[in-house]
Amino acid sequence: MASGLKIQDTQTGLRAFDSSLLEFFCRVPGEGFDYETEMLLACGERKIPVVTENIHTVYQGKNKGSHFRPVRDSLKVLAVFLGRPGRFVLASLFSALADLLLFWLLEQGFRGLGKGETFSGIFTATLAARSLSGILNYLLNRRWVFGRRGKPFFGFWRYLFLWAGVMAASAALVTGVSALTGIPPEAAKIFCDGALFLLSYQIQKRWVFPAADKGGESHGGADG
């Protein structure tokens, strides 16, 4: 479900691929059992097809020779799945804190000029803080969450379009859900923004920050 690939055995170490993929697989992070998971996720992200070939497996001595450490290696594999969404959450929280701090600093500055509590002062502080924190969130998502390189503002307009769309969708959904169910807008916003947060992650992954190099139909794979 995470990779978009239908795979019967995700932890097999017996994999075959042609030499054109060697450089790409050398760039995939991880070691050991977590690397096998990272490899499959990378294939799914770049549309590299993976084909399963069934083989007869013989375990000697009830598989006592296995190097798999049930707790430690299972946690490492789980961390692969939680890594990117977890970084997405942390980047969002950090950007939200930056937004609050920038707003407070700007509002204090405007207050010193006698405009801190006026609409123009609050609006300017809000706009400036949200714009700066938005750029910060874009850069964090691009480099740290999705690992994209190249031109620093490639995809920025898509990000901006998504940002405006999510904001408009939030307002519409909160209004509609609150009117239909009778629950307070504050409570409706928790559920609506939570769903939009997950949707935003998928859209950023697939559209705003798509994988740079995708495998073509000529890239075969085998997963035994």
Secondary structure, 3 states (H helix, E strand, C coil): CCCCCCCCCCCCCCEEECHHHHHHHHHCCCCCHHHHHHHHHHHHHCCCCCEECCCCCCCHHHHCCCCCCHHHHHHHHHHHHHHHHHHHHHHHHHHHHHHHHHHHHHHHHHHHCCCCCCHHHHHHHHHHHHHHHHHHHHHHHHHHHCCCCCCCCCCHHHHHHHHHHHHHHHHHHHHHHHHHHCCCHHHHHHHHHHHHHHHHHHHHHHHHCCCCCCCCCCCCEEEC
